[in-house]
Amino acid sequence: MAFQSSSKKHTQKGSATIAALIVVGLVAICVTSLVWQQNFEIRKLNTYKDDSQIKWLQRSVTDLIRLVLKIDVQNDPGIDHLGEIWALNIDNSKVKDYIKAEELPEELKNVQFSCAITDAQGLFNLANLWDKNVTTPNLQAIQVYGYLLDVLGFDRGLAQSTAKQVMISNIRLQYLEDLLNIPGYTPQMINKLSQFVIVLPEPTNININTTSTEVFMANFPSFSLAEAQIVMQARIKTPLKNQVQITQLLSNIKPNQATVANPQIDVKSEYWLANTSMVIDQRNINTRTLIKRSPAAQLNANYTTVLWSKQKITQLR
């Protein structure tokens, strides 16, 4: 009961912080909208049909996410886990839910948005299949990817052929969809893999505090599904802070086997995925953005850098 109470308070505190950050971001939208009214007649519905304005609104939400990631690393730079502020999603919210301002145009008040942050290092990184120069295969990572494909019901042999094909072509993968150029992959496979696999600019470790059961089992194939789920629950209740704690937890679950620390497993992350959705004028605008976060401010005083962003717009009716 004490743990549940503490968890509830943490969630409430995190939600309050998220709400405060949303207000900061939306106030910026509010102020800028007043400028728009002078030049673009923002009160008219067709103003939102302009692509540049849609991009501006989407960028505002992305900047809000970057602010959340900055605050998170400033609060605790040594660990990332699912109990932190970044893991709290915002679902189906409207601008008017956070800003009570009569001067806001009705169209702006009714803009509906959602956003979620995913730890990209909780996914399996395909860049781990090679060294940084994509000239030498990483046999351990190929084996892990093979196990993951097997867990997901796919051909384990694709791990070896993927590593080989990329090295032969000498073309680096940038997006997961690039796998379609390799024989054996289908759009349906890519759709399922996107929940567990990503392509990052460089080899990275897996964050055990944020990874999925499937990716964990691929890294520790001796663990059964039931044992892996115990690990997943334990790391949520008490996030792991270092390699010693990781080894201790795994050893406690499998006491009859010597559990050696895996250098590919970590407790903190640098790469993040921001998934945002906005409904404007019966259009659903979904954006997926890859962000790299540094543990300390860089020369430009920023903690985060947007590496790429992909947008998909669908008409609702």
ABEGO torsion letter per residue (X at the ends): XAAAAAAAAAAAAAAAAAAAAAAAAAAAAAAAAAAAAAAAGAABAAAAABAAAAAAAAAAAAAAAAAAAAAAAAABAABBBAABAAABBBBGBBAAAABBBAABBAAAAABBBBBBBBBAAABBBAAAABBAAGABBBAAAAAAAAAAAAAAGBBAAAAAAAAAAAAAAGBBBABAAAAAABBGBBAAAAAAAAAABBBBABBBBBBAAABBAAAAAAABAABBAAAAAAAAAAAAABBBABAAAAAAAAAAABAABBBBBBAABBABBABBBBBBBBBBGGBBBBBBBBBBBBABBBAAGBABBBABBBBBBBBAX
